[in-house]
Amino acid sequence: MNLDAEWIYRRVAPRLLARTGGFVGAADAAFRTRFITLLRRVLEGIETHYGPSSVAARSWSTAGMVLCAVAALGLVLVLVY
């Protein structure tokens, strides 16, 4: 009887764990690769829209800023009344 119980944890368990570990490792590697790719795309998009060479980072003229302020105040006036 001792030999039968011993066979399970000496032969079957290591093989089962090796197969399961290989599957989990492959799934983990695939997930990490896709996550890193997605993260890089998001960071590139942020750099494009808000980086040092984006439209938001450029200096605006005083006339352009006054025009934006007047447009914003006009929109608020229309929405409130």
C-alpha positions as CSV (number, residue, x, y, z in Angstrom):
1,M,0.0,0.0,0.0
2,N,2.8,2.4,0.7
3,L,4.2,1.9,-2.8
4,D,0.8,2.8,-4.4
5,A,0.5,6.1,-2.6
6,E,4.1,6.9,-3.1
7,W,3.7,6.3,-6.9
8,I,1.2,9.2,-7.1
9,Y,3.4,11.9,-5.7
10,R,6.6,10.6,-7.1
11,R,5.6,9.9,-10.7
12,V,2.2,11.5,-11.5
13,A,2.4,14.8,-9.6
14,P,5.7,16.0,-11.2
15,R,4.5,15.3,-14.7
16,L,1.2,17.0,-14.1
17,L,2.9,20.0,-12.6
18,A,5.4,20.2,-15.4
19,R,2.7,20.2,-18.1
20,T,0.6,22.7,-16.2
21,G,3.6,24.9,-15.5
22,G,4.5,24.9,-19.2
23,F,0.9,26.0,-20.1
24,V,0.8,28.7,-17.5
25,G,4.3,30.0,-18.5
26,A,3.3,30.2,-22.2
27,A,0.0,32.0,-21.3
28,D,1.9,34.4,-19.1
29,A,4.5,35.1,-21.8
30,A,1.7,35.8,-24.4
31,F,-0.2,38.0,-22.0
32,R,2.9,40.0,-21.1
33,T,3.8,40.5,-24.8
34,R,0.4,41.8,-25.7
35,F,0.2,44.0,-22.6
36,I,3.6,45.6,-23.3
37,T,2.6,46.2,-27.0
38,L,-0.7,47.8,-25.9
39,L,1.1,49.9,-23.3
40,R,3.7,51.1,-25.9
41,R,0.9,52.1,-28.3
42,V,-0.9,54.1,-25.6
43,L,2.3,55.8,-24.6
44,E,3.1,56.7,-28.2
45,G,-0.4,58.2,-28.6
46,I,0.1,60.2,-25.4
47,E,3.4,61.5,-26.8
48,T,1.8,62.4,-30.1
49,H,-1.0,64.4,-28.5
50,Y,0.7,65.9,-25.5
51,G,4.4,65.7,-26.2
52,P,6.8,68.6,-26.6
53,S,6.1,68.9,-30.4
54,S,2.3,68.6,-30.1
55,V,-0.3,71.3,-30.8
56,A,-1.0,71.8,-27.1
57,A,2.7,72.5,-26.4
58,R,3.1,75.2,-28.9
59,S,2.9,78.8,-27.9
60,W,-0.2,80.7,-28.9
61,S,-0.6,84.3,-29.8
62,T,-2.5,86.6,-27.5
63,A,-5.1,87.1,-30.2
64,G,-5.7,83.4,-30.5
65,M,-6.1,83.0,-26.7
66,V,-8.5,85.9,-26.6
67,L,-10.5,84.3,-29.4
68,C,-10.7,81.0,-27.5
69,A,-11.8,82.8,-24.3
70,V,-14.5,84.7,-26.1
71,A,-15.7,81.5,-27.8
72,A,-15.8,79.7,-24.5
73,L,-17.7,82.5,-22.8
74,G,-20.1,82.7,-25.7
75,L,-20.8,79.0,-25.5
76,V,-21.5,79.3,-21.8
77,L,-23.9,82.2,-22.4
78,V,-25.8,80.3,-25.0
79,L,-26.0,77.2,-22.8
80,V,-27.1,79.0,-19.7
81,Y,-29.8,81.2,-21.3
